[in-house]
């Protein structure tokens, strides 16, 4: 079945996934999230895809979850729906994911951007967790990822007041990688994705896993994981090619093996 809410376009080794509910400011309903996760998992299996960009439009990356789906739900209904399991599957994607954010990235939209590996923001972007204003709190990783990204004090303020921050504030706090004019935010994200996609795929995958592991483990466990991954790469053809190319002063040709 053709996707309705997620549009996919591939250029070279970069797959761009565009959230497509513009009238709802790309609110994240169940169908959109299902389509997005399926597209990400398909890309992860595709050897022709090196990296992924997730974006919305200039007005909104995603203005939050679809409140209409949840407004009258009971705790048991929310548990049985288990929609948050879709977010867990995003964490299983091995290839790098870059969020290209313009306009609103609020609630679930902010959580989705933070679930990506990097964020390129338009000057018009705003990030926030306003769930407190509708009687709940972030439930798709907002309290955890935001705290890890910007520290306890600022995360606490954003979560408890619901007030958003600007793109420039997000850059200063370390939430985003760069801020660029609105006219080029997607182009900048795609350029970053192309640069990463040009690197050896297995090394990229293991390096991503190692950086993520640093967020949720002790330094000793993280170092052990890093060391095993480092040694493992010496079994790949790309390691041999990369080091030979360096010695021979030529460009390497990666095979993904």
Secondary structure, DSSP 4 states (H G I P E B T S, - for coil): ---SSEEEEEETTEEEEEE--GGGTT-B-HHHHHHHHHHHHHHHH-TT--EEEEE--SSEEE--B-GGGTTT--HHHHHHH-TTHHHHHHTT--SEEEEEE-SEEETHHHHHHHHSSEEEEETT-EEE-GGGGGT----SSHHHHHHHHH-HHHHHHHHHH---EEHHHHHHHTSSSEEE-GGGHHHHHHHHHHHHHTS-HHHHHHHHHHHHHTTSS-HHHHHHHHHHHHHHGGGSHHHHHHHHHHHHTS-------
